Amino acid sequence: MKTAIVIFTDPQSGSQESLTRMLNALVMGHECQREGDETEIVFAGTGTRWPGELSQLGHPGNELYESVRTLIKGASRSCAVRNQAVESLQAAGIELLQDNAVPGTEGVVSLRRYYAEGWKVAMF
């Protein structure tokens, strides 16, 4: 199975709901990895702020994040710019994705590509 996991939730919301959504996304990625699925994790929208948070050793999601690190495809470039996350993404070694040329943006990640290629898409 091919599974794309897209994380939109915002770490700056300060809510347990946001943290729990992100952790559930990583848990799904871990399960897919364990089962041998072709899996990609993408950060978009305010979710582009997560890698900077998750890279911190004291973060409660750090160990899980590191366990699925190889599944991370990248983060939407224009979303990262809009949400002031470019520096933290670069520091975390996350690729900026811009395969969807949208007027007025620096390019965003193409979610349509996943559907067109038959991927199952989960959004958190």
Wavefront OBJ file of the C-alpha trace (Angstrom):
o trace
v 0.000 0.000 0.000
v 1.124 3.576 -0.698
v 0.269 5.999 2.096
v 0.809 9.751 2.209
v 0.472 11.442 5.595
v -0.005 15.208 5.548
v 0.401 17.190 8.764
v -1.399 20.563 8.862
v -1.904 20.998 12.606
v -0.170 23.974 14.258
v 2.283 23.491 17.139
v 1.830 27.145 18.104
v -1.827 26.612 18.961
v -0.632 25.298 22.315
v -3.444 22.774 22.463
v -3.316 19.124 23.407
v -5.475 18.503 20.334
v -2.765 19.811 17.996
v -0.009 17.812 19.676
v -2.143 14.677 19.714
v -3.037 14.998 16.013
v 0.635 15.317 15.085
v 1.570 12.343 17.283
v -1.200 10.268 15.698
v 0.166 11.155 12.262
v 3.628 9.949 13.267
v 2.155 6.820 14.864
v 0.409 6.034 11.580
v 3.700 6.569 9.752
v 5.442 4.221 12.167
v 2.799 1.535 11.644
v 2.975 1.889 7.856
v 6.761 1.652 7.993
v 6.568 -1.463 10.181
v 4.137 -3.082 7.751
v 6.396 -2.328 4.781
v 4.123 0.215 3.109
v 5.532 2.847 0.788
v 4.979 5.890 2.976
v 5.672 9.610 2.780
v 5.103 12.230 5.455
v 4.620 15.836 4.353
v 4.249 19.009 6.413
v 1.970 21.733 4.999
v 0.239 24.882 6.208
v 1.097 25.702 9.808
v 2.283 22.109 10.128
v 5.562 23.285 8.570
v 6.425 24.522 12.062
v 6.523 20.990 13.532
v 9.980 19.760 12.463
v 11.653 22.611 14.351
v 9.757 21.564 17.474
v 10.173 17.821 17.000
v 13.921 18.093 16.450
v 14.378 19.263 20.041
v 15.618 16.426 22.249
v 13.252 17.300 25.107
v 10.121 17.296 22.948
v 7.684 14.463 23.817
v 7.454 13.532 20.123
v 11.200 13.560 19.405
v 11.834 9.804 19.675
v 8.831 8.938 17.501
v 9.800 11.666 14.992
v 13.317 10.278 14.718
v 11.941 6.746 14.224
v 10.045 7.850 11.083
v 12.538 10.449 9.887
v 13.326 8.488 6.707
v 9.645 8.719 5.694
v 9.608 12.520 5.653
v 9.357 13.711 2.052
v 9.472 17.397 2.947
v 7.476 20.534 3.660
v 5.521 22.858 1.414
v 7.804 25.781 0.462
v 5.219 28.546 0.285
v 3.590 27.372 3.523
v 6.989 27.418 5.225
v 7.634 30.960 4.008
v 4.181 32.160 5.136
v 4.606 30.564 8.571
v 8.213 31.671 9.164
v 9.414 28.056 9.253
v 12.074 28.041 6.528
v 15.067 28.374 8.870
v 13.883 25.681 11.269
v 13.106 23.317 8.375
v 16.544 23.868 6.884
v 18.146 23.330 10.302
v 16.197 20.059 10.596
v 17.303 18.979 7.110
v 13.778 18.973 5.680
v 13.422 19.513 1.931
v 11.192 22.370 0.769
v 8.680 21.067 -1.780
v 7.341 23.243 -4.594
v 6.083 20.803 -7.235
v 2.748 22.626 -7.529
v 3.255 26.014 -9.183
v 0.506 28.263 -7.857
v 0.324 31.949 -8.866
v 1.287 34.289 -6.051
v 3.284 31.636 -4.186
v 6.791 30.251 -4.214
v 5.282 26.857 -5.020
v 3.533 24.383 -2.762
v 3.522 20.634 -2.336
v 1.212 18.842 -4.761
v -1.343 16.803 -2.854
v -3.179 15.975 -6.076
v -0.141 13.972 -7.198
v -0.737 11.466 -4.409
v -4.332 10.888 -5.474
v -3.385 10.720 -9.168
v -0.779 8.056 -8.378
v -3.200 5.957 -6.315
v -1.893 6.787 -2.839
v -4.103 6.652 0.247
v -3.924 10.117 1.813
v -4.394 10.812 5.525
v -4.537 14.411 6.694
v -3.935 15.450 10.267
l 1 2 3 4 5 6 7 8 9 10 11 12 13 14 15 16 17 18 19 20 21 22 23 24 25 26 27 28 29 30 31 32 33 34 35 36 37 38 39 40 41 42 43 44 45 46 47 48 49 50 51 52 53 54 55 56 57 58 59 60 61 62 63 64 65 66 67 68 69 70 71 72 73 74 75 76 77 78 79 80 81 82 83 84 85 86 87 88 89 90 91 92 93 94 95 96 97 98 99 100 101 102 103 104 105 106 107 108 109 110 111 112 113 114 115 116 117 118 119 120 121 122 123 124
